[in-house]
Amino acid sequence: MTDSALRIIPLQRDDLPLDTVEMARYLVGKYLVHDVPEGRMTGRIVEMEAYPVGDSTSYAFIGRRPHNDAMFLERGHAHVRLTYGASWMFNVSSEVEGVGAGVLVRAIEPLEGLPLIHARRPGVSLRDLARGPGRLSTALGIDSAFDGCDLCTGRDLWLGRMDEPPTPVAVTTRIGLSREMHRPLRFYIPGSPFVSGPRKLLVPAGSGMAN
């Protein structure tokens, strides 16, 4: 494993809640790591969206197909999908094998490997490097090659945690959809400047909505 100043512990599958909405909430404040030959890129997850079973906006809603097969793998596998022919969306499967659902990693706070990340997003401010799902995938070099990969191995592309106090989490409605936008399924760290979307939809840090 690549040397790191952060002592990140790989998540095990049993660490992940066996419920899509709870997984989205749980992953806020955890870490996304991509180890590449040049070094390690790490970001703290500040924003997640849930796409539970039966959600008509989910990639899995049409049933299991070759292009969405990874969403039907047991929880903790990557599903990477090209959207609008331009942006890779990085999702994590969230239920048992054969049940299609997932959570979308919407934004991270870049922490390690900033030169590597800036090389992929030249001329972009730190705040905007990975503030939004398409930007995030570009910044960390995530594309279709990672579709179906196991994120609980502690190798290559993986999820982790640190021994630290619980992260405050707030919830609001999803964005960027044409339907079911009213559902409170977007979880984020209140007050983080790295969260995507309009500020008016977010509650301030310290409000009663954080938990």
N, C-alpha and C positions, 0 to 999 in steps of 0.2 A: 504494500500500500504506500502511496506517496506521502512523504513527510508533510506535516501540517502543523501550523501554530495552534489551530483549533482542535481540541480533543473531541472529535465527533465519533459517536458510537453508532454503527450501522443498525438500522431498524430491522427487527426480525418480523416475520409474517404474523406471529402471535401478538406483536405490539399493535398491529393495525386493527381498529374496530371493524367488526363484521357487519357494517351498516354504512351505506354510502354517505349519508348526511353527517353521521358522526365522524367518519374518516376525514371528510373535508374540514371539519372543525379541528380534528386532532392534528392534522398536518400543518396547520398554521403555527409558526414558530419553530418548526423542524427545519432540517437542512437538506438541500439538494446539492449533490457533489458529482462532478464529472472529472475523473482522472484521465488525463491524456499524456502522451509521451513527453510533452513539454512541461507538464506540471499539473497542478490541481486548480480547478475552478469551483468555488463554493458560494452558495447564496442561502440566506435565511428566507424561508418561505413566509411571505407577508400576506398573501391573498390566495384563496381557493374558491372554486365553485363546485357544487354538487349536481350530478345528473343521475338521480336515482332510478330504480326500476320503474318502468312504465312512463317515464318522462318523454313527452313527444319531441322534445328538442335534443334528446340524447342520440349519439351515433348508434347506439344499440337498439333503438326503438323498432327498427325494421326487422330485427332478428339477426341471427348469426350469419355472417357472410365473410368471404375471404378478406375483404378490406377492413372489417371491424372485429375480426376474430379475437384480437388481444383484449378487447373489453369483456370477453366472456371467460378469460383465464381467471384463476383464483386471485384474490386481492394482492396487490403489490407488484403488478406487472405494468410495463409502460404500453400505452397506446399512443402512437404518434401519427397524426393525420394532417394532410395538406388541406388548408381551407382557402377558398377563393383563389386557388392556384398560386398563392403567394406566400402564405405563412404556415409554418408547422405548429400544431397545437399539441402540447405535451400533457397527456392524461394518465391517470393511474387507475387500473381496474380495482373494483371495490367490493365485490361480492364473492360468493363461492364459485367454483368452476362450473361453467354452463349457464350462469346467470349474468346477463349483460347490464353493466352499469359502470360508472366511473366518476372520477373527480378531475377537474381541470386545474392545473397549477397556473395561476394567472400572473403572479409577480413574485420576484425575490428581491432581497437587498443584497447586492454583490459584496462579498467579504474577502475572498481569496482569489488569487489569479487574475487580478485586475488588468495587468498588461495583456494577458491572453484574451480576456473579455473585450477590452478596448480594441484589440486587433480585429475582432469580429464585428465591432460596432464603432468604427473610427469616427472621431469628432463628436461623439455623443456624451452628454453630461452623465455623471455617476447616477443621478436620480433616474434618468431615462434609459439606462442601459438594459434593464430587464423589467420595466414597468409596463406590463401587458404580455399576454401569452406568446404572441409572435416574436416580439422583441426578446423575450426570455429564451426561446428556442434558438434564435440566431446567436445570442450572446454566449450561450453555453455549447453551441455546436451540436444541437439535438436535431436529428432528422429521421427519415424513415428507417435508417439502419438500426435504430433502437426500438422499433415497434416490436412488442412482445418480450422485451428483455426483462429479466427479473431484477427488480430494484431493491431486493433484500439480501444481496450477496456481499455488499461492501466492496465491490469491484466495478471499475469502469463508471457507469452511471448508476448512482444509488442514493437512497434516502437515509438520513441519520438524525440523531438527536444529541443533545449535550445535557450534562447534569446541571440544571439551572432551574430557577423558580418557574412556575407555570406562566405561560404567555397570556396576557389579556386578549380576548377574542370578541369581536363585535360581528353582527350579522346585518345584511341588507339584501336588497333585491339583485337579481342577476342583470347583466348588461350585455349588449351586443346580440340580442335575440329578437326574432320577429313575433314570438308568442311565448306565453308562460313567463313573461318578464316580472310578473308581480310576486313570484315565489321568493321567500327569504332564504335563499340557498347560497349566498355569497358570504364567505367568512374572511375576516381580515384583522390585522393588528391596528387598532384605533390610534390615530396620530402619526402613523408611519408615512413619510413622504414618498415611499416606494410603491404604495398601493395605486392601482390604475383606476381610470374612469373619473367622472366628474366629482369634484370635492363635495358638492351639495348633497350627494347621496350618502355621504359618510357621516357617522357620528364622531364628535371630537373625542380625544383621549380623556379618560376619566369620567365619561358620561355613564349613566345608569344602564346603558345597553351592553356594555362590555362585561364579559364574564369569563 
